[in-house]
Amino acid sequence: MPGSKEIRTKIKSVQNTRKITKAMEMVAASKMRKAQERMRAARPYSEKIRRLVANLSQANNTDYRHPFITKSANVRRIGLIVVTTDKGLCGGLNTNILRQAVTRMRQSEQNGVTEIRVTCIGNKGLGFMQRLGANVVSHAIQMGDTPHLEKLIGPIKVIIDAYQAGELDEVHIAYTRFVNTMRQEPVIEPLLPLSGDRLGAPEGNWDYLYEPDAQSVIDELLVRYVDAIIYQAVAENMASEQSARMVAMKAATDNAGSVIKELQLVYNKARQAAITKEISEIVGGAAAIAG
């Protein structure tokens, strides 16, 4: 059994750790509320433009067909945008989405895909993909607690331009969707070519009147669509990150409390054993003198 001094040192160390995890839990809870408000505020616009583009993909207009709507008959080259966090200590959030991304990449290779280009948003995903040996063509890190579209446009444009130039047949985006504080869901969604798969393809045929012309309107709309979907994915991932971190730090704080109780019990036993030993020595010494 370790000595009393060693146990007291361990108790003090765990107490200090508990203070840190408790502080991180409170900070994450504060950031989580702001991230959730930001994410929920962006959802209506994102869902509306998704539905509009889903209708547009089924429209009867044949005068102009944007490359974002044109599907490739033979998928051999794909792009993957992986959204992760810059920091750790958020449970299995990054592990789950990266595992799913690797599974999708392996499935794609088995289905005949010969090239996979990866764009990483977040330091954790970038480090993992580099260790994996993936073809990382662009990245964005140090995003902070608030998503800024101007920081995302450059890295995303690399892979979007490659698709528009015909160098890629499909583009997918992997991120963690926020469900509630206790649940975050890793998802991989098709980004390009556009379809109504997530919302359901509209029934019947759609058509629109364009002013001033179809090309100007559709070009601007589809750029806004891509920006909105990526911004929403990053906002969802940030809300998931703060929720996961708050839950992880709460669990760490609770575990630290349990460890302190166990160490305190061991310390009491060691202290009691020392006292008993001293009493026995005193009694033994007194008995020897009296005898």
Secondary structure, DSSP 8 states (H G I E B T S, - for coil): ---HHHHHHHHHHHHHHHHHHHHHHHHHHHHHHHHHHHHHHHHHHHHHHHHHHHHHHTB---S---TTT---SS--EEEEEEE--SS--STTHHHHHHHHHHHHHHHHHHTT--EEEEEEESHHHHHHHHHHT-EEEEEE----SS--HHHHHHHHHHHHHHHHTTS-SEEEEEEEEEEETTEEEEEEEEEES--STTT---SS-B----SS-HHHHHHHHHHHHHHHHHHHHHHHHHHHHHHHHHHHHHHHHHHHHHHHHHHHHHHHHHHHHHHHHHHHHHHHHHHHHH-
